[in-house]
Amino acid sequence: MKYFGRIYLACNALIFAFVGLGALLNPQAFAAVIGITFNNPAAMPEFLATYGGFTLAIAVVLLIAQALRRYRRVAYAALSIAYIGFALGRLYAMLFVSGFDERNLLFFFLEVVMVAWGLFCYRESRWLPLQHGH
């Protein structure tokens, strides 16, 4: 369990970097995978800002938290809150908009797992001495 929190941050940094790079390098293909179409010229910059730039910035912040222990606890909390937002938004959409499908259920399950993992890391990190791997 010594590196459980660092693994959590590394996994999330990779996920956010993958999403950001995928959106920036091939926005049309990336958008098609998640069912987004660009019917308006203003949609592309918005997509690139959110899925490209913002997610890459999150990956960089997570790498900083990985390198500087004093930022890890807040990173665990921020990620947990973000995943709660993802999960609640997805649940709302499945209940009232699109219905349940395999892809959304899988992502919802993963978001719940990431919330639990992040909250565990947050809770455990307050008890550890500074030289511990968390």
MOCOR-V874132 format. One record per residue. RES is the residue in one small letter. PSI is psi in radians with two decimals (none if undefined). OMEGA is omega in degrees with one decimal (none if undefined). Layout:
res = {RES/RES}
psi = {PSI/PSI}
omega = {OMEGA/OMEGA}
This chain:
res = {m/k/y/f/g/r/i/y/l/a/c/n/a/l/i/f/a/f/v/g/l/g/a/l/l/n/p/q/a/f/a/a/v/i/g/i/t/f/n/n/p/a/a/m/p/e/f/l/a/t/y/g/g/f/t/l/a/i/a/v/v/l/l/i/a/q/a/l/r/r/y/r/r/v/a/y/a/a/l/s/i/a/y/i/g/f/a/l/g/r/l/y/a/m/l/f/v/s/g/f/d/e/r/n/l/l/f/f/f/l/e/v/v/m/v/a/w/g/l/f/c/y/r/e/s/r/w/l/p/l/q/h/g/h}
psi = {-0.11/-0.66/0.29/-0.77/-0.70/-0.63/-0.72/-0.83/-0.73/-0.76/-0.78/-0.70/-0.73/-0.75/-0.88/-0.63/-0.73/-0.80/-0.82/-0.82/-0.70/-0.73/-0.68/-0.69/-0.57/1.25/-0.66/-0.83/-0.73/-0.76/-0.66/-0.63/-0.64/0.17/0.41/2.36/2.66/1.53/-0.17/2.39/-0.49/-0.23/-0.64/-0.88/-0.64/-0.75/-0.83/-0.63/-0.77/-0.97/-0.43/-1.27/-0.83/-0.78/-0.58/-0.66/-0.71/-0.74/-0.72/-0.76/-0.70/-0.61/-0.65/-0.77/-0.59/-0.70/-0.58/1.81/-0.59/-0.28/-0.07/-0.75/-0.75/-0.56/-0.72/-0.79/-0.80/-0.76/-0.73/-0.77/-0.73/-0.76/-0.55/-0.75/-0.79/-0.86/-0.76/-0.70/-0.74/-0.74/-0.77/-0.82/-0.71/-0.63/-0.67/-0.16/-1.16/-0.33/3.02/2.35/2.93/-0.77/-0.82/-0.64/-0.69/-0.83/-0.68/-0.79/-0.80/-0.67/-0.71/-0.72/-0.75/-0.59/-0.88/-0.78/-0.80/-0.74/-0.64/-0.81/-0.71/-0.84/-0.78/-0.52/-0.38/-0.29/-0.14/2.48/2.82/-0.58/-0.08/2.76/-0.25/none}
omega = {-175.2/-176.2/-177.4/179.7/179.1/176.2/177.4/179.6/-179.7/178.3/-179.9/177.0/178.1/179.3/-177.6/176.7/178.2/179.4/-178.9/179.5/177.8/179.5/-178.5/-174.5/-179.6/-172.6/-179.0/-178.8/-179.8/179.8/-179.9/180.0/-178.7/172.6/179.0/174.2/-178.4/-179.1/-177.0/-179.6/179.7/-177.2/-177.0/177.8/178.6/177.6/-178.5/178.3/-175.7/-175.3/179.9/-174.1/-176.4/-178.5/174.4/177.2/176.9/178.4/179.2/178.1/179.5/175.4/175.6/177.8/177.1/-177.1/-176.1/-172.2/-175.5/179.4/-174.8/-175.9/178.8/176.3/176.6/-178.9/-178.5/178.5/179.2/179.2/178.6/179.5/173.0/177.6/176.8/-175.4/-179.6/176.3/179.3/178.8/177.4/-179.6/-179.9/-178.5/-169.1/-174.8/-168.1/-173.2/-176.8/172.3/-173.8/-178.1/-178.9/176.6/177.5/179.3/177.7/178.3/179.2/178.2/177.3/177.0/-179.7/174.7/-178.2/179.8/-179.5/178.9/175.6/179.6/178.6/-179.3/-177.5/-174.2/-178.3/-177.7/-171.5/174.2/-175.2/-176.0/179.0/-174.2/-178.2/none}
